[in-house]
């Protein structure tokens, strides 16, 4: 048992050391990127540094699989160079059993990431997106939803407009039973429009069967009302802005995702992206285990056998290949081309079995 704790401790220290190295590198890259994107004369260095710190957890969380496979390389290459694996085998202990130590550490890191780091990353990412949007355009979330319908807001030269709709399509670009209320700058509501449908096109809403009530002081709104079979209203909203208003999956904690998914589905919207993200996060510990096993399959041999550099390269490229397959499956799952559960869970599980097959071949022939 002492030997297994020794391997686990070495692997954990390698993981923490590499995490620190990558954090320092990412900070430097983030500094350059944020200095390029934002004007320091108007934003200030303090705000840029705060944005960097808020963005850091997300960037680091995304490369955990890379850190995991590099940590495994460091562990197994050091064990092979110091002949500790040879001594382990000579003492009658199976090298495959010795893998339980780093695999267990990888499992606990994955579980810690999903249960603890994920909420932190979601909170910091949302704060970062909000602050970056406020700096760039002073904008924020444009959409909220409930069981009764959805609410949108948009800005323009004539003031702010609040939009309510009884129903909508999956991305809220086509509204049913739409109500548009325009507010003037400091003057309150100035116009109300009811329409059977409203379709978002490039730079405008196309309304059908619309009725317009002016809401100026001292007039009879009903007497001054107008009816139009078709009406075009300028808008600065885009389909991407509305889609982001649903909440990007990475900005929602894994603990809150089930509730948000239910709310989206109750409001009649597609929650496929959020469901896919939830399953991807839950499958993360298995994928990290696969990274450890893949690295071990190429590097758990004595350095005197040669080709250590080639083995390390093959292990790293295999890890990147599996990561690419996993992301490709995520895209297919989000687009509805394959079932979500299949897209999220098949790549990690298949990676584990592939790595186990390589290990058994390398160890037992």
VOMIDO-444686 format. One record per residue (C-alpha): residue in one letter; x, y, z; residue number from 1. Coordinates in nm, 3 decimals. Layout:
BEGIN
ATOM resn       X       Y       Z resi
ATOM    A       X       Y       Z  NUM
...
***
This chain:
BEGIN
ATOM resn       X       Y       Z resi
ATOM    X   0.000   0.000   0.000    1
ATOM    X   0.292   0.234   0.071    2
ATOM    X   0.416   0.186  -0.284    3
ATOM    X   0.078   0.278  -0.429    4
ATOM    X   0.060   0.593  -0.214    5
ATOM    X   0.410   0.679  -0.335    6
ATOM    X   0.303   0.656  -0.701    7
ATOM    X  -0.014   0.855  -0.630    8
ATOM    X   0.182   1.130  -0.455    9
ATOM    X   0.433   1.160  -0.738   10
ATOM    X   0.154   1.181  -0.994   11
ATOM    X  -0.036   1.444  -0.795   12
ATOM    X   0.275   1.661  -0.756   13
ATOM    X   0.347   1.634  -1.129   14
ATOM    X  -0.011   1.740  -1.205   15
ATOM    X   0.003   2.038  -0.968   16
ATOM    X   0.342   2.151  -1.100   17
ATOM    X   0.230   2.138  -1.462   18
ATOM    X  -0.092   2.318  -1.371   19
ATOM    X   0.114   2.600  -1.222   20
ATOM    X   0.334   2.619  -1.532   21
ATOM    X   0.037   2.633  -1.767   22
ATOM    X  -0.135   2.892  -1.547   23
ATOM    X   0.169   3.120  -1.576   24
ATOM    X   0.184   3.072  -1.954   25
ATOM    X  -0.187   3.141  -1.994   26
ATOM    X  -0.159   3.457  -1.787   27
ATOM    X   0.108   3.591  -2.022   28
ATOM    X  -0.097   3.508  -2.331   29
ATOM    X  -0.410   3.654  -2.173   30
ATOM    X  -0.226   3.975  -2.091   31
ATOM    X  -0.121   4.021  -2.452   32
ATOM    X  -0.467   3.932  -2.583   33
ATOM    X  -0.655   4.166  -2.349   34
ATOM    X  -0.415   4.453  -2.414   35
ATOM    X  -0.486   4.403  -2.783   36
ATOM    X  -0.865   4.381  -2.746   37
ATOM    X  -0.926   4.667  -2.500   38
ATOM    X  -0.812   5.026  -2.497   39
ATOM    X  -0.612   5.076  -2.176   40
ATOM    X  -0.664   5.453  -2.186   41
ATOM    X  -1.039   5.407  -2.132   42
ATOM    X  -1.058   5.072  -1.952   43
ATOM    X  -0.755   5.094  -1.728   44
ATOM    X  -0.498   4.832  -1.630   45
ATOM    X  -0.685   4.731  -1.315   46
ATOM    X  -0.996   4.635  -1.512   47
ATOM    X  -0.786   4.442  -1.764   48
ATOM    X  -0.609   4.254  -1.486   49
ATOM    X  -0.947   4.169  -1.332   50
ATOM    X  -1.067   4.037  -1.667   51
ATOM    X  -0.755   3.823  -1.693   52
ATOM    X  -0.815   3.668  -1.351   53
ATOM    X  -1.180   3.601  -1.434   54
ATOM    X  -1.087   3.437  -1.763   55
ATOM    X  -0.808   3.222  -1.616   56
ATOM    X  -1.025   2.945  -1.458   57
ATOM    X  -1.205   2.882  -1.787   58
ATOM    X  -0.884   2.860  -1.989   59
ATOM    X  -0.720   2.631  -1.734   60
ATOM    X  -1.027   2.410  -1.701   61
ATOM    X  -1.037   2.353  -2.076   62
ATOM    X  -0.685   2.210  -2.089   63
ATOM    X  -0.713   1.971  -1.792   64
ATOM    X  -0.702   1.668  -2.028   65
ATOM    X  -0.376   1.800  -2.178   66
ATOM    X  -0.229   1.857  -1.832   67
ATOM    X  -0.340   1.507  -1.734   68
ATOM    X  -0.163   1.333  -2.020   69
ATOM    X   0.154   1.538  -1.971   70
ATOM    X   0.151   1.460  -1.598   71
ATOM    X   0.123   1.092  -1.682   72
ATOM    X   0.419   1.121  -1.919   73
ATOM    X   0.627   1.289  -1.649   74
ATOM    X   0.536   1.020  -1.395   75
ATOM    X   0.599   0.713  -1.609   76
ATOM    X   0.913   0.846  -1.776   77
ATOM    X   1.063   0.930  -1.436   78
ATOM    X   0.969   0.587  -1.301   79
ATOM    X   1.120   0.419  -1.606   80
ATOM    X   1.437   0.630  -1.592   81
ATOM    X   1.494   0.552  -1.225   82
ATOM    X   1.415   0.180  -1.282   83
ATOM    X   1.141   0.195  -1.018   84
ATOM    X   0.902   0.012  -1.250   85
ATOM    X   1.163  -0.261  -1.296   86
ATOM    X   1.196  -0.296  -0.919   87
ATOM    X   0.818  -0.303  -0.885   88
ATOM    X   0.790  -0.587  -1.135   89
ATOM    X   1.082  -0.772  -0.976   90
ATOM    X   0.913  -0.758  -0.636   91
ATOM    X   0.621  -0.952  -0.777   92
ATOM    X   0.381  -0.659  -0.817   93
ATOM    X   0.205  -0.616  -1.146   94
ATOM    X   0.270  -0.292  -1.329   95
ATOM    X  -0.095  -0.287  -1.431   96
ATOM    X  -0.201  -0.299  -1.065   97
ATOM    X   0.039  -0.012  -0.997   98
ATOM    X  -0.164   0.192  -1.246   99
ATOM    X  -0.449   0.202  -0.996  100
ATOM    X  -0.266   0.480  -0.810  101
ATOM    X  -0.253   0.741  -1.090  102
ATOM    X  -0.592   0.626  -1.221  103
ATOM    X  -0.748   0.684  -0.878  104
ATOM    X  -0.587   1.028  -0.855  105
ATOM    X  -0.716   1.112  -1.204  106
ATOM    X  -1.065   0.998  -1.100  107
ATOM    X  -1.062   1.218  -0.790  108
ATOM    X  -0.930   1.514  -0.992  109
ATOM    X  -1.210   1.463  -1.243  110
ATOM    X  -1.476   1.440  -0.972  111
ATOM    X  -1.333   1.747  -0.798  112
ATOM    X  -1.338   1.933  -1.129  113
ATOM    X  -1.700   1.846  -1.203  114
ATOM    X  -1.840   1.905  -0.854  115
ATOM    X  -1.627   2.199  -0.736  116
ATOM    X  -1.426   2.359  -1.016  117
ATOM    X  -1.714   2.359  -1.263  118
ATOM    X  -1.933   2.595  -1.053  119
ATOM    X  -1.634   2.824  -0.997  120
ATOM    X  -1.551   2.829  -1.368  121
ATOM    X  -1.917   2.891  -1.456  122
ATOM    X  -1.940   3.186  -1.216  123
ATOM    X  -1.614   3.347  -1.327  124
ATOM    X  -1.691   3.292  -1.696  125
ATOM    X  -2.033   3.455  -1.664  126
ATOM    X  -1.881   3.748  -1.476  127
ATOM    X  -1.611   3.780  -1.741  128
ATOM    X  -1.863   3.773  -2.029  129
ATOM    X  -2.081   4.035  -1.858  130
ATOM    X  -1.791   4.270  -1.784  131
ATOM    X  -1.641   4.228  -2.132  132
ATOM    X  -1.980   4.297  -2.293  133
ATOM    X  -2.031   4.602  -2.070  134
ATOM    X  -1.690   4.740  -2.166  135
ATOM    X  -1.744   4.681  -2.537  136
ATOM    X  -2.103   4.795  -2.581  137
ATOM    X  -2.264   4.847  -2.243  138
ATOM    X  -2.495   4.554  -2.319  139
ATOM    X  -2.602   4.259  -2.113  140
ATOM    X  -2.847   3.976  -2.131  141
ATOM    X  -3.130   4.049  -2.377  142
ATOM    X  -3.362   3.758  -2.302  143
ATOM    X  -3.552   3.607  -2.012  144
ATOM    X  -3.818   3.339  -2.022  145
ATOM    X  -4.098   3.196  -1.810  146
ATOM    X  -4.394   2.961  -1.842  147
ATOM    X  -4.609   3.249  -1.971  148
ATOM    X  -4.375   3.343  -2.257  149
ATOM    X  -4.046   3.516  -2.326  150
ATOM    X  -3.917   3.870  -2.279  151
ATOM    X  -3.667   4.049  -2.499  152
ATOM    X  -3.527   4.396  -2.493  153
ATOM    X  -3.349   4.600  -2.755  154
ATOM    X  -3.199   4.946  -2.779  155
ATOM    X  -3.217   5.199  -3.057  156
ATOM    X  -3.208   5.564  -3.152  157
ATOM    X  -3.568   5.611  -3.034  158
ATOM    X  -3.512   5.445  -2.695  159
ATOM    X  -3.551   5.103  -2.541  160
ATOM    X  -3.809   4.850  -2.655  161
ATOM    X  -3.940   4.565  -2.440  162
ATOM    X  -4.079   4.267  -2.631  163
ATOM    X  -4.310   4.000  -2.494  164
ATOM    X  -4.420   3.691  -2.689  165
ATOM    X  -4.658   3.413  -2.597  166
ATOM    X  -4.453   3.163  -2.798  167
ATOM    X  -4.149   3.134  -3.021  168
ATOM    X  -3.946   2.893  -3.227  169
ATOM    X  -3.639   2.714  -3.089  170
ATOM    X  -3.407   3.017  -3.112  171
ATOM    X  -3.663   3.297  -3.049  172
ATOM    X  -3.620   3.453  -3.393  173
ATOM    X  -3.987   3.390  -3.481  174
ATOM    X  -4.241   3.513  -3.224  175
ATOM    X  -4.612   3.445  -3.183  176
ATOM    X  -4.850   3.684  -3.008  177
ATOM    X  -4.582   3.953  -2.986  178
ATOM    X  -4.615   4.282  -2.795  179
ATOM    X  -4.364   4.566  -2.850  180
ATOM    X  -4.354   4.852  -2.596  181
ATOM    X  -4.115   5.136  -2.678  182
ATOM    X  -3.984   5.365  -2.404  183
ATOM    X  -3.846   5.709  -2.480  184
ATOM    X  -3.537   5.848  -2.315  185
ATOM    X  -3.671   5.948  -1.974  186
ATOM    X  -4.026   5.997  -2.102  187
ATOM    X  -4.183   5.659  -2.027  188
ATOM    X  -4.369   5.442  -2.282  189
ATOM    X  -4.436   5.612  -2.615  190
ATOM    X  -4.574   5.331  -2.833  191
ATOM    X  -4.735   4.986  -2.802  192
ATOM    X  -4.765   4.736  -3.085  193
ATOM    X  -4.950   4.403  -3.094  194
ATOM    X  -4.873   4.159  -3.376  195
ATOM    X  -4.979   3.806  -3.459  196
ATOM    X  -4.624   3.712  -3.559  197
ATOM    X  -4.282   3.876  -3.562  198
ATOM    X  -3.992   3.743  -3.766  199
ATOM    X  -3.633   3.857  -3.702  200
ATOM    X  -3.450   3.931  -4.026  201
ATOM    X  -3.132   4.122  -4.099  202
ATOM    X  -3.166   4.442  -3.897  203
ATOM    X  -3.544   4.444  -3.849  204
ATOM    X  -3.850   4.270  -3.713  205
ATOM    X  -4.112   4.181  -3.977  206
ATOM    X  -4.455   4.203  -3.809  207
ATOM    X  -4.782   4.070  -3.951  208
ATOM    X  -5.133   4.186  -3.857  209
ATOM    X  -4.998   4.459  -3.633  210
ATOM    X  -5.192   4.723  -3.438  211
ATOM    X  -5.007   5.033  -3.316  212
ATOM    X  -5.116   5.251  -3.023  213
ATOM    X  -4.936   5.584  -2.960  214
ATOM    X  -4.893   5.645  -2.588  215
ATOM    X  -4.812   6.015  -2.583  216
ATOM    X  -4.964   6.237  -2.315  217
ATOM    X  -5.296   6.407  -2.393  218
ATOM    X  -5.415   6.184  -2.679  219
ATOM    X  -5.672   5.907  -2.711  220
ATOM    X  -5.457   5.604  -2.787  221
ATOM    X  -5.742   5.392  -2.922  222
ATOM    X  -5.870   5.669  -3.148  223
ATOM    X  -5.521   5.735  -3.283  224
ATOM    X  -5.437   5.365  -3.325  225
ATOM    X  -5.343   5.220  -3.664  226
ATOM    X  -5.358   4.873  -3.818  227
ATOM    X  -5.101   4.737  -4.060  228
ATOM    X  -5.100   4.402  -4.239  229
ATOM    X  -4.721   4.415  -4.242  230
ATOM    X  -4.481   4.634  -4.048  231
ATOM    X  -4.103   4.656  -4.029  232
ATOM    X  -3.936   4.764  -3.704  233
ATOM    X  -3.561   4.836  -3.699  234
ATOM    X  -3.363   4.635  -3.446  235
ATOM    X  -3.004   4.591  -3.336  236
ATOM    X  -3.071   4.237  -3.213  237
ATOM    X  -2.914   3.938  -3.388  238
ATOM    X  -2.991   3.569  -3.368  239
ATOM    X  -2.655   3.513  -3.196  240
ATOM    X  -2.736   3.768  -2.924  241
ATOM    X  -3.070   3.601  -2.856  242
ATOM    X  -2.910   3.256  -2.850  243
ATOM    X  -2.650   3.376  -2.600  244
ATOM    X  -2.936   3.514  -2.391  245
ATOM    X  -3.040   3.158  -2.313  246
ATOM    X  -2.718   3.131  -2.115  247
ATOM    X  -2.406   2.971  -2.257  248
ATOM    X  -2.373   2.619  -2.114  249
ATOM    X  -2.027   2.689  -1.977  250
ATOM    X  -2.161   2.983  -1.774  251
ATOM    X  -2.407   2.760  -1.585  252
ATOM    X  -2.299   2.538  -1.297  253
ATOM    X  -2.341   2.166  -1.347  254
ATOM    X  -2.564   2.174  -1.037  255
ATOM    X  -2.795   2.432  -1.200  256
ATOM    X  -2.801   2.285  -1.550  257
ATOM    X  -3.088   2.036  -1.491  258
ATOM    X  -3.314   2.316  -1.365  259
ATOM    X  -3.220   2.542  -1.659  260
ATOM    X  -3.281   2.258  -1.904  261
ATOM    X  -3.629   2.205  -1.761  262
ATOM    X  -3.703   2.579  -1.782  263
ATOM    X  -3.594   2.594  -2.146  264
ATOM    X  -3.803   2.294  -2.239  265
ATOM    X  -4.106   2.428  -2.048  266
ATOM    X  -4.074   2.756  -2.238  267
ATOM    X  -4.067   2.565  -2.568  268
ATOM    X  -3.698   2.613  -2.654  269
ATOM    X  -3.435   2.360  -2.747  270
ATOM    X  -3.208   2.266  -2.456  271
ATOM    X  -2.993   2.029  -2.660  272
ATOM    X  -2.672   2.232  -2.621  273
ATOM    X  -2.714   2.247  -2.244  274
ATOM    X  -2.801   1.878  -2.216  275
ATOM    X  -2.498   1.788  -2.424  276
ATOM    X  -2.274   2.003  -2.206  277
ATOM    X  -2.413   1.841  -1.890  278
ATOM    X  -2.334   1.491  -2.015  279
ATOM    X  -1.989   1.599  -2.134  280
ATOM    X  -1.908   1.732  -1.788  281
ATOM    X  -2.035   1.416  -1.617  282
ATOM    X  -1.818   1.204  -1.849  283
ATOM    X  -1.506   1.413  -1.783  284
ATOM    X  -1.360   1.188  -1.505  285
ATOM    X  -1.373   0.884  -1.735  286
ATOM    X  -1.196   1.079  -2.009  287
ATOM    X  -0.920   1.184  -1.770  288
ATOM    X  -0.870   0.819  -1.674  289
ATOM    X  -0.839   0.740  -2.045  290
ATOM    X  -0.564   1.003  -2.077  291
ATOM    X  -0.364   0.836  -1.799  292
ATOM    X  -0.404   0.489  -1.950  293
ATOM    X  -0.309   0.607  -2.299  294
ATOM    X   0.007   0.768  -2.167  295
ATOM    X   0.094   0.457  -1.966  296
ATOM    X   0.047   0.233  -2.270  297
ATOM    X   0.333   0.407  -2.453  298
ATOM    X   0.571   0.493  -2.167  299
ATOM    X   0.554   0.209  -1.910  300
ATOM    X   0.876   0.049  -2.024  301
ATOM    X   1.243   0.087  -1.941  302
ATOM    X   1.427   0.373  -2.107  303
ATOM    X   1.705   0.134  -2.219  304
ATOM    X   1.462  -0.002  -2.477  305
ATOM    X   1.507   0.329  -2.657  306
ATOM    X   1.270   0.542  -2.861  307
ATOM    X   1.153   0.727  -2.551  308
ATOM    X   1.098   1.045  -2.749  309
ATOM    X   0.892   0.860  -3.009  310
ATOM    X   0.684   0.693  -2.738  311
ATOM    X   0.618   1.029  -2.572  312
ATOM    X   0.519   1.182  -2.904  313
ATOM    X   0.283   0.894  -2.982  314
ATOM    X   0.124   0.921  -2.637  315
ATOM    X   0.070   1.295  -2.676  316
ATOM    X  -0.066   1.265  -3.030  317
ATOM    X  -0.299   0.985  -2.922  318
ATOM    X  -0.431   1.204  -2.644  319
ATOM    X  -0.490   1.492  -2.885  320
ATOM    X  -0.657   1.252  -3.128  321
ATOM    X  -0.898   1.126  -2.864  322
ATOM    X  -0.967   1.484  -2.754  323
ATOM    X  -1.049   1.577  -3.114  324
ATOM    X  -1.282   1.277  -3.152  325
ATOM    X  -1.457   1.375  -2.829  326
ATOM    X  -1.511   1.735  -2.947  327
ATOM    X  -1.628   1.613  -3.287  328
ATOM    X  -1.881   1.384  -3.119  329
ATOM    X  -1.996   1.683  -2.909  330
ATOM    X  -2.069   1.882  -3.226  331
ATOM    X  -2.264   1.591  -3.373  332
ATOM    X  -2.462   1.558  -3.051  333
ATOM    X  -2.542   1.930  -3.035  334
ATOM    X  -2.662   1.927  -3.395  335
ATOM    X  -2.888   1.629  -3.330  336
ATOM    X  -2.708   1.399  -3.572  337
ATOM    X  -2.645   1.136  -3.304  338
ATOM    X  -2.806   1.082  -2.961  339
ATOM    X  -2.666   1.299  -2.684  340
ATOM    X  -2.579   1.008  -2.453  341
ATOM    X  -2.394   0.833  -2.735  342
ATOM    X  -2.198   1.148  -2.823  343
ATOM    X  -2.099   1.224  -2.463  344
ATOM    X  -2.021   0.882  -2.319  345
ATOM    X  -1.894   0.672  -2.611  346
ATOM    X  -1.560   0.854  -2.673  347
ATOM    X  -1.440   0.839  -2.306  348
ATOM    X  -1.547   0.476  -2.258  349
ATOM    X  -1.405   0.369  -2.593  350
ATOM    X  -1.079   0.551  -2.508  351
ATOM    X  -1.049   0.360  -2.182  352
ATOM    X  -1.097   0.023  -2.354  353
ATOM    X  -0.856   0.119  -2.632  354
ATOM    X  -0.589   0.215  -2.379  355
ATOM    X  -0.648  -0.104  -2.178  356
ATOM    X  -0.603  -0.308  -2.494  357
ATOM    X  -0.272  -0.135  -2.567  358
ATOM    X  -0.157  -0.190  -2.210  359
ATOM    X  -0.239  -0.559  -2.212  360
ATOM    X  -0.057  -0.595  -2.544  361
ATOM    X   0.251  -0.411  -2.417  362
ATOM    X   0.265  -0.588  -2.081  363
ATOM    X   0.154  -0.941  -2.162  364
ATOM    X   0.210  -0.960  -2.537  365
***
